[in-house]
């Protein structure tokens, strides 16, 4: 896993990457978007607004980590 804490949010995250909140473990899945903040499905994490926060615990984007899918 890669953490972006203390570095801001990297812009080179793969568009298909899934990210998990390091506080509450909710997963941001671009296939679902974020209905709570009206983020359309298909929006990559790097495309989220700078002020976007975790819809579950209100953590900033910098608390999210890239997760690997089990193959």
N, C-alpha and C positions, 0 to 999 in steps of 0.2 A: 504494500500500500504506500501511497505517496501522500504526505500531508502538505498543505499549502499554508499552514499557520505561520505567522511572522513574515511571510513573503508576499502576501497578497494572493490573488487568484491568477494562476498561470494561464496564458492565452493559447498554449500549445496542447491543450487537452484534446484528445481525439474526439471528433464529433459524436461518435457512438459510445463514448465512455459513460459508465454508470458511476455515480458518486454517492458516498454514504456520509451522513452527518456523524462527526466524531463525538457528539454530545448525546444524541438520542437514537442514533443508528438508523434513522429513516433513509431510504434510498431515493435519490433523484434519478428518475428514469426518463430519458428524453422521449421515449415512446408514449409516456403518459403526460408529460409536462407537469404543471402544477395548477390544478383546478382552483385552489384556494386564492391564488393571486392572478388568475386568468392568464397563465403562461400556456400557450398552445402546445399540444403534443407535437413532437418533432423539434422542439427548441433545445439545442445543445447547451450544456452547462455554461460554456464560455459565452453563450449568447444571452444569458440571463442578465437582467439589469444589475448595475453595480450595487444598488441598495436592496437586492433580493435577499431574503432571509429564510431560514428553514421554516416551513409551514407548521411544523410540529412543536419546535422548542424555541424558535426565534433566533437561532445561532446565525452568525454571519457566514457568507460563502467561504471564508477562509478556514472554517472548521470542517469543510467537506474533504473527503479523501477518495481517490480513485479506487474502485474495487475491481477485482478480477472475477470474471464469471467462471464457475466450475465447468470444466470441459469434460 
